[in-house]
Amino acid sequence: MAIYCKKTSQKLPISLEEAWDFLSSPYNLKTITPEHMGFRIKNDVKEGDKMFAGQIIVYDITPLPAFKTEWVTEITHVENLNYFIDEQRFGPYALWHHKHELIAIDGGVLMNDTIHYKIPFGILGRVANFLFIGKQLETIFNYREEKLEALFGKY
């Protein structure tokens, strides 16, 4: 059984409170997701709403060309101004556990993301991860980094 781990870090020249305000709003997920992925929240999430433990978010996403799927995540843990965790309940992964952590640093904030994921379909899933899923995750996080720098500036 292959469980993969992806870690990213990014520094932004904003306060911990400003970073938390933006990142803890499910409404802002679309802003930091590449447009080609067709990200669309389907349940009742409004601008300004904040994540809370137990929250279910349902959205459509096109992770690969011509492969549109519904993805259901639950916000399982929230520690205000520190971290939150989303876990897939239904969707394209056999396992998805994503911890978003924020740490105040001199002149800004450090964002750490740790994702543990598993691809279904055994050896075929491992091959798919090697050929394109891992690269797709890299593309998504590179886009997010660029978008956040465009919104908040470079550290």
C-alpha positions as a printed Julia matrix, in Angstrom:
155×3 Matrix{Float64}:
   0.0    0.0     0.0
   1.56   3.3    -1.12
   0.67   6.38    0.88
   2.32   9.48   -0.53
   3.24  12.65    1.34
   3.52  16.08   -0.23
   4.83  19.02    1.79
   4.94  22.65    0.77
   5.89  25.88    2.52
   5.35  29.49    1.57
   6.06  32.79    3.3
   3.83  35.81    2.82
   4.33  39.4     4.04
   0.97  39.54    5.84
  -0.14  39.08    9.41
  -1.19  35.75   10.83
  -4.71  37.15   11.22
  -4.92  38.25    7.57
  -3.63  34.9     6.35
  -6.06  33.02    8.59
  -8.97  35.22    7.51
  -8.34  34.41    3.84
  -7.33  30.75    4.07
  -9.98  29.66    6.58
 -12.77  30.73    4.24
 -13.91  27.85    1.98
 -15.23  30.47   -0.44
 -11.62  31.44   -1.26
 -10.65  27.93   -2.39
 -11.75  28.74   -5.94
  -9.43  31.77   -5.99
  -6.34  29.62   -5.33
  -7.29  26.68   -7.57
  -6.27  26.68  -11.26
  -9.18  27.66  -13.49
  -8.72  24.65  -15.79
  -9.78  22.44  -12.86
 -13.35  23.75  -12.99
 -13.58  24.1    -9.19
 -17.15  24.85   -8.09
 -18.56  24.61   -4.56
 -22.0   23.0    -4.71
 -23.3   23.4    -1.17
 -24.21  26.58    0.69
 -20.87  28.33    1.31
 -20.9   32.11    1.16
 -18.19  34.74    1.0
 -16.95  35.44    4.52
 -18.04  32.05    5.92
 -15.37  30.44    8.1
 -14.42  26.77    8.33
 -15.47  24.82   11.38
 -14.83  21.29   12.6
 -17.44  18.99   11.14
 -18.12  21.18    8.11
 -18.84  19.29    4.89
 -17.84  20.94    1.61
 -19.13  19.48   -1.66
 -17.63  20.58   -4.93
 -17.12  19.62   -8.53
 -13.6   19.49   -9.84
 -11.88  18.36  -13.03
  -8.54  17.02  -11.8
  -7.64  15.65  -15.23
  -8.87  16.64  -18.69
 -12.3   15.12  -19.4
 -12.53  13.7   -15.84
 -15.05  15.72  -13.85
 -15.86  14.41  -10.39
 -17.65  15.37   -7.24
 -15.4   15.72   -4.21
 -16.68  15.78   -0.64
 -14.37  16.92    2.13
 -14.86  17.33    5.84
 -13.05  19.9     7.93
 -12.07  17.6    10.79
  -9.96  19.89   12.97
  -9.69  23.65   13.39
  -7.4   25.46   15.8
  -7.98  29.18   15.3
  -4.96  31.05   13.9
  -2.93  27.82   13.89
  -4.16  25.05   11.58
  -7.07  23.21   10.02
  -7.36  19.77    8.46
  -9.53  18.67    5.57
 -10.14  15.02    4.79
 -11.81  13.55    1.73
 -15.01  11.65    2.43
 -15.87  10.87   -1.21
 -13.82  11.6    -4.3
 -10.95  10.54   -6.51
  -8.5    9.48   -3.79
  -8.51   6.38   -1.61
  -7.12   8.66    1.16
  -6.74  12.44    1.39
  -5.63  14.15    4.61
  -4.47  17.78    4.26
  -3.13  19.83    7.16
  -2.9   23.61    6.57
  -0.65  25.22    9.2
   0.09  28.92    9.74
   2.99  30.25   11.82
   3.71  33.92   12.56
   7.27  34.87   11.59
   9.18  38.16   11.49
   7.53  40.27    8.8
   4.82  37.83    7.88
   3.48  34.33    8.05
   4.77  30.87    7.13
   2.23  28.51    5.59
   2.99  24.79    5.75
   0.88  22.21    3.97
   1.22  18.49    4.57
  -0.85  16.17    2.41
  -1.04  12.42    2.84
  -2.82  10.71   -0.02
  -3.39   7.31   -1.54
  -4.4    6.55   -5.1
  -6.87   3.71   -5.67
  -6.3    0.83   -8.13
  -3.12  -0.7    -6.69
  -0.19  -0.8    -9.1
  -2.16   1.2   -11.69
  -2.65   3.94   -9.1
   1.07   3.98   -8.31
   1.88   4.3   -12.02
  -0.73   7.07  -12.4
   0.8    8.93   -9.45
   4.24   8.67  -11.02
   3.07   9.7   -14.5
   0.66  12.54  -13.75
  -1.08  12.77  -10.36
   2.04  13.82   -8.47
   2.82  16.35  -11.21
  -0.76  17.65  -11.08
  -0.45  18.28   -7.34
   2.81  20.13   -7.98
   1.07  22.29  -10.6
  -1.81  23.07   -8.22
   0.5   24.16   -5.4
   2.7   26.2    -7.77
  -0.43  27.99   -8.98
  -1.54  28.61   -5.42
   1.86  30.06   -4.51
   1.78  32.43   -7.49
  -1.82  33.46   -6.8
  -1.16  34.17   -3.12
   1.91  36.24   -4.02
  -0.19  38.2    -6.54
  -2.81  38.85   -3.87
  -0.56  39.57   -0.87
   2.94  40.24   -2.19
   6.22  38.36   -2.09
   8.0   37.79    1.22
